[in-house]
């Protein structure tokens, strides 16, 4: 078992700076729905606060090789993926 380091600093309401041993990241969004950019790429996150239930999806293909058999045609953009993720998880409860 290894040591883990993680620190979250709130810069403004809805904007957080994340520090870890892997690198620096930024999270933007209200509680329960956010967009994170960091060393592992861009992720969309949606959850129900206080329940422990959440869904996280990688929104870009950073780190993947281009020649893996998929040309990328017909693939949705990261922004469209996040919009669909947030729309499906909030179901009229959240406001963007």
N, C-alpha and C positions, 0 to 999 in steps of 0.2 A: 504494500500500500504506500502510495507516495503523498507528499505534501501538496496542498492546494492553496492557491492565493487568489482571492477575488475581492474587489472593492468597487462599490457603486457610489458615484458622487452626483447629486442632483444639481444641475446647473440652473434650471428654471422648471416651473411646473410642466411636466411632460417631456423633459429633455434630461437624459442621464448619461454621464460619462462612465464607462465601465473599464476597469483596470484589472488585468490578470497576468499571470506569468507568460501567457501566450501572446499578449499584446493589448492594444488600446482599441476600444469600440465605442459606439454611440448608439443609444436607443432613443427613439422618438415616438410618442404616443401616449394616450391616456391609460389609466389602470385597466387592464383587461384586454388591451389591443395595442400592439406596438410593432414598429419596424426597426430592426437592428442591423447595423453595419459594423463589421469587425474583420479580424484576420481570417476568419473562416467563410467570409462572404456575407450576403444579405439574407436575412431571415424575417419572415412575418410570424407574429405570435398572437394568438387569441385565446382567451381563457375566461373562466367565470371566477371573479375575485372571491377569495375566502373558501373555495371548495377544493382547490388542488387540481381541478380539471383544466387542462390546457391543450392546445394544438400548436405545433410549430412546424413551419414549412420553409425549406430553402428556396429562395426566389431567384437565384442565379446559378450558373454552372461553373463558377470559378474553381479552378483546380482540376477540371475534367479535360481529358484530351479530346481534340476535335474529331478524330477519326474513329469513334466508337460505334459506327454504324447508323447513327442518327444525324440527319442533315440539319435538324432544328426547324424544318419547315412545319408550319402549323402549331408551333409552340407559342404559348401566351407570353407576353412581356412580364417582367417582374411586377410592374405597377398593376397590371390587370390581375395577376395572381393574388396580390395583397388585397385589392379591392374585393375580389371574390371571397377571399378568406374572411375578411372583416364583415362583409355582407351576410355571409352564411352563419357566422358565429353570433352576431349581435341580434339578428332577427327582429329589427325594429326597436331595440332597446337603446342602442348606442347612437350617437350623432357624430358624423365625421366633420 
